[in-house]
Amino acid sequence: MPRSERFDTTGEIKWRGKMLYVLEILAKEPIALTPVDDTTWQVPYSFHLLGTLEEQTLTIKPATQWLQRD
């Protein structure tokens, strides 16, 4: 059965009592920024929206939902 784990701010999850760095699996993977307007870009990975890049502040606001379900 699948388990749901939440990343901490360093890209790690706690697995069986130990911290495991997971985000390295995304290193060097391509992403294509999609423009929303002149200063805002969507940051997708595969078919998941990871967040929105605000060009003026150079911040990425995390997506509020991973998957949209009917």
PyMOL Python script that loads the backbone (N, CA, C, O; Angstrom):
from pymol import cmd

cmd.read_pdbstr("""\
ATOM      1  N   MET A   1       0.839  -1.179   0.000  1.00  0.00           N
ATOM      2  CA  MET A   1       0.000   0.000   0.000  1.00  0.00           C
ATOM      3  C   MET A   1       0.890   1.251   0.000  1.00  0.00           C
ATOM      4  O   MET A   1       1.846   1.320   0.773  1.00  0.00           O
ATOM      5  N   PRO A   2       0.592   2.238  -0.852  1.00  0.00           N
ATOM      6  CA  PRO A   2       1.398   3.455  -0.896  1.00  0.00           C
ATOM      7  C   PRO A   2       1.371   4.215   0.420  1.00  0.00           C
ATOM      8  O   PRO A   2       0.382   4.190   1.153  1.00  0.00           O
ATOM      9  N   ARG A   3       2.479   4.892   0.703  1.00  0.00           N
ATOM     10  CA  ARG A   3       2.575   5.744   1.891  1.00  0.00           C
ATOM     11  C   ARG A   3       2.708   7.176   1.437  1.00  0.00           C
ATOM     12  O   ARG A   3       3.274   7.454   0.379  1.00  0.00           O
ATOM     13  N   SER A   4       2.190   8.076   2.230  1.00  0.00           N
ATOM     14  CA  SER A   4       2.316   9.499   1.934  1.00  0.00           C
ATOM     15  C   SER A   4       3.297  10.111   2.918  1.00  0.00           C
ATOM     16  O   SER A   4       3.117  10.018   4.132  1.00  0.00           O
ATOM     17  N   GLU A   5       4.331  10.733   2.387  1.00  0.00           N
ATOM     18  CA  GLU A   5       5.336  11.399   3.205  1.00  0.00           C
ATOM     19  C   GLU A   5       5.452  12.845   2.744  1.00  0.00           C
ATOM     20  O   GLU A   5       5.223  13.140   1.571  1.00  0.00           O
ATOM     21  N   ARG A   6       5.800  13.740   3.642  1.00  0.00           N
ATOM     22  CA  ARG A   6       5.961  15.149   3.298  1.00  0.00           C
ATOM     23  C   ARG A   6       7.440  15.512   3.359  1.00  0.00           C
ATOM     24  O   ARG A   6       8.134  15.197   4.325  1.00  0.00           O
ATOM     25  N   PHE A   7       7.915  16.193   2.290  1.00  0.00           N
ATOM     26  CA  PHE A   7       9.293  16.668   2.281  1.00  0.00           C
ATOM     27  C   PHE A   7       9.477  17.759   3.323  1.00  0.00           C
ATOM     28  O   PHE A   7       8.564  18.552   3.553  1.00  0.00           O
ATOM     29  N   ASP A   8      10.637  17.809   3.953  1.00  0.00           N
ATOM     30  CA  ASP A   8      10.943  18.961   4.797  1.00  0.00           C
ATOM     31  C   ASP A   8      11.577  20.034   3.907  1.00  0.00           C
ATOM     32  O   ASP A   8      11.647  19.859   2.690  1.00  0.00           O
ATOM     33  N   THR A   9      12.032  21.126   4.488  1.00  0.00           N
ATOM     34  CA  THR A   9      12.552  22.240   3.693  1.00  0.00           C
ATOM     35  C   THR A   9      13.879  21.930   3.013  1.00  0.00           C
ATOM     36  O   THR A   9      14.319  22.700   2.159  1.00  0.00           O
ATOM     37  N   THR A  10      14.528  20.827   3.365  1.00  0.00           N
ATOM     38  CA  THR A  10      15.800  20.464   2.724  1.00  0.00           C
ATOM     39  C   THR A  10      15.633  19.379   1.671  1.00  0.00           C
ATOM     40  O   THR A  10      16.623  18.914   1.106  1.00  0.00           O
ATOM     41  N   GLY A  11      14.400  18.966   1.395  1.00  0.00           N
ATOM     42  CA  GLY A  11      14.168  17.928   0.395  1.00  0.00           C
ATOM     43  C   GLY A  11      14.278  16.524   0.939  1.00  0.00           C
ATOM     44  O   GLY A  11      14.484  15.577   0.180  1.00  0.00           O
ATOM     45  N   GLU A  12      14.145  16.376   2.244  1.00  0.00           N
ATOM     46  CA  GLU A  12      14.264  15.061   2.876  1.00  0.00           C
ATOM     47  C   GLU A  12      12.917  14.593   3.411  1.00  0.00           C
ATOM     48  O   GLU A  12      12.023  15.393   3.688  1.00  0.00           O
ATOM     49  N   ILE A  13      12.797  13.280   3.549  1.00  0.00           N
ATOM     50  CA  ILE A  13      11.665  12.682   4.246  1.00  0.00           C
ATOM     51  C   ILE A  13      12.219  11.786   5.348  1.00  0.00           C
ATOM     52  O   ILE A  13      13.365  11.341   5.288  1.00  0.00           O
ATOM     53  N   LYS A  14      11.397  11.535   6.339  1.00  0.00           N
ATOM     54  CA  LYS A  14      11.796  10.600   7.391  1.00  0.00           C
ATOM     55  C   LYS A  14      11.294   9.221   6.990  1.00  0.00           C
ATOM     56  O   LYS A  14      10.098   9.020   6.782  1.00  0.00           O
ATOM     57  N   TRP A  15      12.214   8.279   6.884  1.00  0.00           N
ATOM     58  CA  TRP A  15      11.879   6.919   6.469  1.00  0.00           C
ATOM     59  C   TRP A  15      12.464   5.932   7.459  1.00  0.00           C
ATOM     60  O   TRP A  15      13.681   5.819   7.600  1.00  0.00           O
ATOM     61  N   ARG A  16      11.583   5.221   8.141  1.00  0.00           N
ATOM     62  CA  ARG A  16      12.003   4.222   9.135  1.00  0.00           C
ATOM     63  C   ARG A  16      12.954   4.798  10.167  1.00  0.00           C
ATOM     64  O   ARG A  16      13.930   4.166  10.570  1.00  0.00           O
ATOM     65  N   GLY A  17      12.635   6.041  10.590  1.00  0.00           N
ATOM     66  CA  GLY A  17      13.399   6.679  11.647  1.00  0.00           C
ATOM     67  C   GLY A  17      14.645   7.415  11.194  1.00  0.00           C
ATOM     68  O   GLY A  17      15.349   7.991  12.023  1.00  0.00           O
ATOM     69  N   LYS A  18      14.939   7.413   9.891  1.00  0.00           N
ATOM     70  CA  LYS A  18      16.131   8.091   9.383  1.00  0.00           C
ATOM     71  C   LYS A  18      15.735   9.090   8.302  1.00  0.00           C
ATOM     72  O   LYS A  18      14.734   8.912   7.608  1.00  0.00           O
ATOM     73  N   MET A  19      16.544  10.148   8.172  1.00  0.00           N
ATOM     74  CA  MET A  19      16.288  11.146   7.156  1.00  0.00           C
ATOM     75  C   MET A  19      16.876  10.672   5.828  1.00  0.00           C
ATOM     76  O   MET A  19      18.015  10.209   5.777  1.00  0.00           O
ATOM     77  N   LEU A  20      16.096  10.790   4.761  1.00  0.00           N
ATOM     78  CA  LEU A  20      16.491  10.328   3.439  1.00  0.00           C
ATOM     79  C   LEU A  20      16.318  11.473   2.451  1.00  0.00           C
ATOM     80  O   LEU A  20      15.221  12.013   2.306  1.00  0.00           O
ATOM     81  N   TYR A  21      17.409  11.847   1.767  1.00  0.00           N
ATOM     82  CA  TYR A  21      17.352  12.930   0.792  1.00  0.00           C
ATOM     83  C   TYR A  21      16.749  12.387  -0.494  1.00  0.00           C
ATOM     84  O   TYR A  21      17.319  11.499  -1.128  1.00  0.00           O
ATOM     85  N   VAL A  22      15.598  12.923  -0.875  1.00  0.00           N
ATOM     86  CA  VAL A  22      14.850  12.387  -2.002  1.00  0.00           C
ATOM     87  C   VAL A  22      14.925  13.283  -3.235  1.00  0.00           C
ATOM     88  O   VAL A  22      14.893  12.776  -4.356  1.00  0.00           O
ATOM     89  N   LEU A  23      15.024  14.576  -3.062  1.00  0.00           N
ATOM     90  CA  LEU A  23      14.936  15.479  -4.213  1.00  0.00           C
ATOM     91  C   LEU A  23      16.094  15.351  -5.194  1.00  0.00           C
ATOM     92  O   LEU A  23      16.025  15.904  -6.292  1.00  0.00           O
ATOM     93  N   GLU A  24      17.155  14.639  -4.829  1.00  0.00           N
ATOM     94  CA  GLU A  24      18.255  14.455  -5.776  1.00  0.00           C
ATOM     95  C   GLU A  24      17.801  13.688  -7.009  1.00  0.00           C
ATOM     96  O   GLU A  24      18.460  13.767  -8.047  1.00  0.00           O
ATOM     97  N   ILE A  25      16.695  12.946  -6.932  1.00  0.00           N
ATOM     98  CA  ILE A  25      16.219  12.220  -8.104  1.00  0.00           C
ATOM     99  C   ILE A  25      15.707  13.166  -9.190  1.00  0.00           C
ATOM    100  O   ILE A  25      15.596  12.771 -10.350  1.00  0.00           O
ATOM    101  N   LEU A  26      15.396  14.409  -8.824  1.00  0.00           N
ATOM    102  CA  LEU A  26      14.962  15.390  -9.818  1.00  0.00           C
ATOM    103  C   LEU A  26      16.118  16.218 -10.376  1.00  0.00           C
ATOM    104  O   LEU A  26      15.925  16.999 -11.308  1.00  0.00           O
ATOM    105  N   ALA A  27      17.303  16.056  -9.821  1.00  0.00           N
ATOM    106  CA  ALA A  27      18.457  16.829 -10.297  1.00  0.00           C
ATOM    107  C   ALA A  27      18.701  16.542 -11.779  1.00  0.00           C
ATOM    108  O   ALA A  27      18.676  15.389 -12.211  1.00  0.00           O
ATOM    109  N   LYS A  28      18.930  17.579 -12.528  1.00  0.00           N
ATOM    110  CA  LYS A  28      19.230  17.533 -13.963  1.00  0.00           C
ATOM    111  C   LYS A  28      18.064  17.073 -14.820  1.00  0.00           C
ATOM    112  O   LYS A  28      18.243  16.819 -16.012  1.00  0.00           O
ATOM    113  N   GLU A  29      16.870  16.961 -14.241  1.00  0.00           N
ATOM    114  CA  GLU A  29      15.685  16.642 -15.042  1.00  0.00           C
ATOM    115  C   GLU A  29      15.199  17.930 -15.711  1.00  0.00           C
ATOM    116  O   GLU A  29      15.209  18.989 -15.082  1.00  0.00           O
ATOM    117  N   PRO A  30      14.775  17.855 -16.970  1.00  0.00           N
ATOM    118  CA  PRO A  30      14.323  19.065 -17.647  1.00  0.00           C
ATOM    119  C   PRO A  30      12.946  19.518 -17.167  1.00  0.00           C
ATOM    120  O   PRO A  30      12.075  18.707 -16.851  1.00  0.00           O
ATOM    121  N   ILE A  31      12.783  20.820 -17.125  1.00  0.00           N
ATOM    122  CA  ILE A  31      11.465  21.405 -16.893  1.00  0.00           C
ATOM    123  C   ILE A  31      11.274  22.491 -17.942  1.00  0.00           C
ATOM    124  O   ILE A  31      12.251  23.032 -18.461  1.00  0.00           O
ATOM    125  N   ALA A  32      10.061  22.803 -18.248  1.00  0.00           N
ATOM    126  CA  ALA A  32       9.749  23.855 -19.219  1.00  0.00           C
ATOM    127  C   ALA A  32       8.838  24.864 -18.533  1.00  0.00           C
ATOM    128  O   ALA A  32       7.687  24.560 -18.219  1.00  0.00           O
ATOM    129  N   LEU A  33       9.351  26.050 -18.306  1.00  0.00           N
ATOM    130  CA  LEU A  33       8.548  27.080 -17.667  1.00  0.00           C
ATOM    131  C   LEU A  33       7.499  27.579 -18.658  1.00  0.00           C
ATOM    132  O   LEU A  33       7.809  27.858 -19.816  1.00  0.00           O
ATOM    133  N   THR A  34       6.271  27.685 -18.195  1.00  0.00           N
ATOM    134  CA  THR A  34       5.157  28.098 -19.040  1.00  0.00           C
ATOM    135  C   THR A  34       4.694  29.482 -18.610  1.00  0.00           C
ATOM    136  O   THR A  34       4.342  29.674 -17.447  1.00  0.00           O
ATOM    137  N   PRO A  35       4.685  30.464 -19.532  1.00  0.00           N
ATOM    138  CA  PRO A  35       4.286  31.814 -19.131  1.00  0.00           C
ATOM    139  C   PRO A  35       2.802  31.895 -18.794  1.00  0.00           C
ATOM    140  O   PRO A  35       1.955  31.337 -19.491  1.00  0.00           O
ATOM    141  N   VAL A  36       2.510  32.610 -17.701  1.00  0.00           N
ATOM    142  CA  VAL A  36       1.139  32.915 -17.319  1.00  0.00           C
ATOM    143  C   VAL A  36       0.836  34.348 -17.757  1.00  0.00           C
ATOM    144  O   VAL A  36      -0.219  34.632 -18.323  1.00  0.00           O
ATOM    145  N   ASP A  37       1.789  35.245 -17.481  1.00  0.00           N
ATOM    146  CA  ASP A  37       1.737  36.626 -17.946  1.00  0.00           C
ATOM    147  C   ASP A  37       3.178  37.119 -18.079  1.00  0.00           C
ATOM    148  O   ASP A  37       4.098  36.304 -18.133  1.00  0.00           O
ATOM    149  N   ASP A  38       3.392  38.435 -18.133  1.00  0.00           N
ATOM    150  CA  ASP A  38       4.742  38.971 -18.374  1.00  0.00           C
ATOM    151  C   ASP A  38       5.749  38.643 -17.276  1.00  0.00           C
ATOM    152  O   ASP A  38       6.949  38.595 -17.550  1.00  0.00           O
ATOM    153  N   THR A  39       5.299  38.415 -16.042  1.00  0.00           N
ATOM    154  CA  THR A  39       6.235  38.202 -14.935  1.00  0.00           C
ATOM    155  C   THR A  39       5.958  36.940 -14.112  1.00  0.00           C
ATOM    156  O   THR A  39       6.597  36.717 -13.083  1.00  0.00           O
ATOM    157  N   THR A  40       5.022  36.128 -14.556  1.00  0.00           N
ATOM    158  CA  THR A  40       4.633  34.932 -13.804  1.00  0.00           C
ATOM    159  C   THR A  40       4.747  33.708 -14.711  1.00  0.00           C
ATOM    160  O   THR A  40       4.307  33.723 -15.861  1.00  0.00           O
ATOM    161  N   TRP A  41       5.341  32.662 -14.173  1.00  0.00           N
ATOM    162  CA  TRP A  41       5.570  31.431 -14.931  1.00  0.00           C
ATOM    163  C   TRP A  41       5.126  30.220 -14.120  1.00  0.00           C
ATOM    164  O   TRP A  41       5.373  30.159 -12.915  1.00  0.00           O
ATOM    165  N   GLN A  42       4.481  29.266 -14.762  1.00  0.00           N
ATOM    166  CA  GLN A  42       4.177  27.998 -14.108  1.00  0.00           C
ATOM    167  C   GLN A  42       5.409  27.114 -14.191  1.00  0.00           C
ATOM    168  O   GLN A  42       6.133  27.127 -15.187  1.00  0.00           O
ATOM    169  N   VAL A  43       5.642  26.341 -13.125  1.00  0.00           N
ATOM    170  CA  VAL A  43       6.779  25.429 -13.058  1.00  0.00           C
ATOM    171  C   VAL A  43       6.231  23.999 -12.978  1.00  0.00           C
ATOM    172  O   VAL A  43       5.927  23.506 -11.892  1.00  0.00           O
ATOM    173  N   PRO A  44       6.109  23.346 -14.127  1.00  0.00           N
ATOM    174  CA  PRO A  44       5.598  21.980 -14.113  1.00  0.00           C
ATOM    175  C   PRO A  44       6.729  20.954 -14.108  1.00  0.00           C
ATOM    176  O   PRO A  44       7.849  21.245 -14.527  1.00  0.00           O
ATOM    177  N   TYR A  45       6.422  19.765 -13.634  1.00  0.00           N
ATOM    178  CA  TYR A  45       7.289  18.613 -13.833  1.00  0.00           C
ATOM    179  C   TYR A  45       6.383  17.480 -14.286  1.00  0.00           C
ATOM    180  O   TYR A  45       5.476  17.075 -13.559  1.00  0.00           O
ATOM    181  N   SER A  46       6.625  16.975 -15.473  1.00  0.00           N
ATOM    182  CA  SER A  46       5.745  15.996 -16.095  1.00  0.00           C
ATOM    183  C   SER A  46       4.356  16.610 -16.164  1.00  0.00           C
ATOM    184  O   SER A  46       4.209  17.699 -16.719  1.00  0.00           O
ATOM    185  N   PHE A  47       3.351  15.973 -15.638  1.00  0.00           N
ATOM    186  CA  PHE A  47       2.011  16.553 -15.671  1.00  0.00           C
ATOM    187  C   PHE A  47       1.616  17.162 -14.324  1.00  0.00           C
ATOM    188  O   PHE A  47       0.445  17.475 -14.112  1.00  0.00           O
ATOM    189  N   HIS A  48       2.572  17.333 -13.417  1.00  0.00           N
ATOM    190  CA  HIS A  48       2.314  17.931 -12.111  1.00  0.00           C
ATOM    191  C   HIS A  48       2.756  19.390 -12.104  1.00  0.00           C
ATOM    192  O   HIS A  48       3.868  19.700 -12.533  1.00  0.00           O
ATOM    193  N   LEU A  49       1.913  20.275 -11.628  1.00  0.00           N
ATOM    194  CA  LEU A  49       2.313  21.663 -11.419  1.00  0.00           C
ATOM    195  C   LEU A  49       3.009  21.751 -10.067  1.00  0.00           C
ATOM    196  O   LEU A  49       2.393  21.508  -9.029  1.00  0.00           O
ATOM    197  N   LEU A  50       4.304  22.101 -10.080  1.00  0.00           N
ATOM    198  CA  LEU A  50       5.059  22.220  -8.829  1.00  0.00           C
ATOM    199  C   LEU A  50       4.801  23.549  -8.143  1.00  0.00           C
ATOM    200  O   LEU A  50       4.729  23.623  -6.916  1.00  0.00           O
ATOM    201  N   GLY A  51       4.661  24.605  -8.948  1.00  0.00           N
ATOM    202  CA  GLY A  51       4.443  25.919  -8.366  1.00  0.00           C
ATOM    203  C   GLY A  51       4.442  26.991  -9.426  1.00  0.00           C
ATOM    204  O   GLY A  51       4.408  26.710 -10.624  1.00  0.00           O
ATOM    205  N   THR A  52       4.480  28.237  -8.960  1.00  0.00           N
ATOM    206  CA  THR A  52       4.462  29.394  -9.840  1.00  0.00           C
ATOM    207  C   THR A  52       5.643  30.289  -9.509  1.00  0.00           C
ATOM    208  O   THR A  52       5.835  30.684  -8.359  1.00  0.00           O
ATOM    209  N   LEU A  53       6.434  30.607 -10.529  1.00  0.00           N
ATOM    210  CA  LEU A  53       7.585  31.487 -10.373  1.00  0.00           C
ATOM    211  C   LEU A  53       7.141  32.934 -10.534  1.00  0.00           C
ATOM    212  O   LEU A  53       6.544  33.298 -11.547  1.00  0.00           O
ATOM    213  N   GLU A  54       7.433  33.758  -9.530  1.00  0.00           N
ATOM    214  CA  GLU A  54       7.182  35.197  -9.592  1.00  0.00           C
ATOM    215  C   GLU A  54       8.508  35.853  -9.953  1.00  0.00           C
ATOM    216  O   GLU A  54       9.413  35.935  -9.122  1.00  0.00           O
ATOM    217  N   GLU A  55       8.622  36.318 -11.191  1.00  0.00           N
ATOM    218  CA  GLU A  55       9.884  36.829 -11.703  1.00  0.00           C
ATOM    219  C   GLU A  55      10.366  38.074 -10.952  1.00  0.00           C
ATOM    220  O   GLU A  55      11.569  38.246 -10.758  1.00  0.00           O
ATOM    221  N   GLN A  56       9.451  38.934 -10.533  1.00  0.00           N
ATOM    222  CA  GLN A  56       9.846  40.175  -9.860  1.00  0.00           C
ATOM    223  C   GLN A  56      10.505  39.924  -8.507  1.00  0.00           C
ATOM    224  O   GLN A  56      11.406  40.664  -8.112  1.00  0.00           O
ATOM    225  N   THR A  57      10.069  38.897  -7.801  1.00  0.00           N
ATOM    226  CA  THR A  57      10.624  38.605  -6.476  1.00  0.00           C
ATOM    227  C   THR A  57      11.554  37.393  -6.481  1.00  0.00           C
ATOM    228  O   THR A  57      12.185  37.081  -5.472  1.00  0.00           O
ATOM    229  N   LEU A  58      11.633  36.712  -7.631  1.00  0.00           N
ATOM    230  CA  LEU A  58      12.423  35.484  -7.762  1.00  0.00           C
ATOM    231  C   LEU A  58      12.051  34.447  -6.707  1.00  0.00           C
ATOM    232  O   LEU A  58      12.912  33.810  -6.100  1.00  0.00           O
ATOM    233  N   THR A  59      10.750  34.298  -6.508  1.00  0.00           N
ATOM    234  CA  THR A  59      10.253  33.293  -5.569  1.00  0.00           C
ATOM    235  C   THR A  59       9.342  32.323  -6.304  1.00  0.00           C
ATOM    236  O   THR A  59       8.706  32.673  -7.299  1.00  0.00           O
ATOM    237  N   ILE A  60       9.291  31.105  -5.799  1.00  0.00           N
ATOM    238  CA  ILE A  60       8.381  30.107  -6.348  1.00  0.00           C
ATOM    239  C   ILE A  60       7.344  29.791  -5.286  1.00  0.00           C
ATOM    240  O   ILE A  60       7.666  29.327  -4.192  1.00  0.00           O
ATOM    241  N   LYS A  61       6.105  30.051  -5.632  1.00  0.00           N
ATOM    242  CA  LYS A  61       4.983  29.767  -4.733  1.00  0.00           C
ATOM    243  C   LYS A  61       4.526  28.340  -5.020  1.00  0.00           C
ATOM    244  O   LYS A  61       4.155  28.039  -6.155  1.00  0.00           O
ATOM    245  N   PRO A  62       4.543  27.455  -4.027  1.00  0.00           N
ATOM    246  CA  PRO A  62       4.149  26.064  -4.254  1.00  0.00           C
ATOM    247  C   PRO A  62       2.701  25.955  -4.739  1.00  0.00           C
ATOM    248  O   PRO A  62       1.844  26.754  -4.364  1.00  0.00           O
ATOM    249  N   ALA A  63       2.451  24.962  -5.570  1.00  0.00           N
ATOM    250  CA  ALA A  63       1.086  24.685  -6.021  1.00  0.00           C
ATOM    251  C   ALA A  63       0.239  24.292  -4.823  1.00  0.00           C
ATOM    252  O   ALA A  63       0.733  23.669  -3.882  1.00  0.00           O
ATOM    253  N   THR A  64      -1.028  24.654  -4.858  1.00  0.00           N
ATOM    254  CA  THR A  64      -1.901  24.339  -3.732  1.00  0.00           C
ATOM    255  C   THR A  64      -2.474  22.932  -3.834  1.00  0.00           C
ATOM    256  O   THR A  64      -2.916  22.368  -2.833  1.00  0.00           O
ATOM    257  N   GLN A  65      -2.468  22.364  -5.034  1.00  0.00           N
ATOM    258  CA  GLN A  65      -2.949  20.997  -5.226  1.00  0.00           C
ATOM    259  C   GLN A  65      -2.000  20.262  -6.133  1.00  0.00           C
ATOM    260  O   GLN A  65      -1.500  20.835  -7.101  1.00  0.00           O
ATOM    261  N   TRP A  66      -1.740  19.010  -5.844  1.00  0.00           N
ATOM    262  CA  TRP A  66      -0.930  18.153  -6.706  1.00  0.00           C
ATOM    263  C   TRP A  66      -1.755  17.683  -7.867  1.00  0.00           C
ATOM    264  O   TRP A  66      -1.426  17.941  -9.025  1.00  0.00           O
ATOM    265  N   LEU A  67      -2.804  17.009  -7.566  1.00  0.00           N
ATOM    266  CA  LEU A  67      -3.668  16.424  -8.596  1.00  0.00           C
ATOM    267  C   LEU A  67      -5.084  16.915  -8.385  1.00  0.00           C
ATOM    268  O   LEU A  67      -5.543  17.072  -7.254  1.00  0.00           O
ATOM    269  N   GLN A  68      -5.764  17.154  -9.485  1.00  0.00           N
ATOM    270  CA  GLN A  68      -7.170  17.519  -9.376  1.00  0.00           C
ATOM    271  C   GLN A  68      -7.989  16.277  -9.643  1.00  0.00           C
ATOM    272  O   GLN A  68      -7.848  15.644 -10.689  1.00  0.00           O
ATOM    273  N   ARG A  69      -8.835  15.931  -8.707  1.00  0.00           N
ATOM    274  CA  ARG A  69      -9.646  14.718  -8.853  1.00  0.00           C
ATOM    275  C   ARG A  69     -11.105  15.094  -9.026  1.00  0.00           C
ATOM    276  O   ARG A  69     -11.576  16.082  -8.462  1.00  0.00           O
ATOM    277  N   ASP A  70     -11.813  14.298  -9.811  1.00  0.00           N
ATOM    278  CA  ASP A  70     -13.253  14.549 -10.030  1.00  0.00           C
ATOM    279  C   ASP A  70     -14.065  14.124  -8.848  1.00  0.00           C
ATOM    280  O   ASP A  70     -15.288  14.261  -8.858  1.00  0.00           O
TER     281      ASP A  70
END
""", "prot")
cmd.dss("prot")
cmd.show_as("cartoon", "prot")
cmd.util.cbc("prot")
cmd.orient("prot")
